[in-house]
Amino acid sequence: MPTYEYECKDCGHSFEQFQSMTEKRLEKCPQCGGVLRRLIGKGTGIIFKGSGFYATDYRSSDYHKKAKEEAGKVEKKKDKKTTSESKKKKDEGKN
């Protein structure tokens, strides 16, 4: 159920109200009985819960291809780095 924000035109009292989308908007202020106006709220982001909803689900196949290539390059760099580090350690141990 959405939350609507209201403000009284007469006394300035503002409040939030949980209402069904099909309910009529409130018209009378609960404090002074004055005329209310419904404010435009900020809204909220949509949250998908459950399996199958991921930020990358709708990316293009080209994006996925490039991402895999980048991941492969990173792995190769890691492998080279670990091999060169192990060689240095071996060389240091010999001296």
Buried (B, 14 or more C-beta within 10 A) or exposed (E): EEEBBBBBEEEEBEBEBEBEEEEEEBEEBEEEEBEBEBEEEEEEEEEEEEEEEEEEEEEEEEEEEEEEEEEEEEEEEEEEEEEEEEEEEEEEEEE
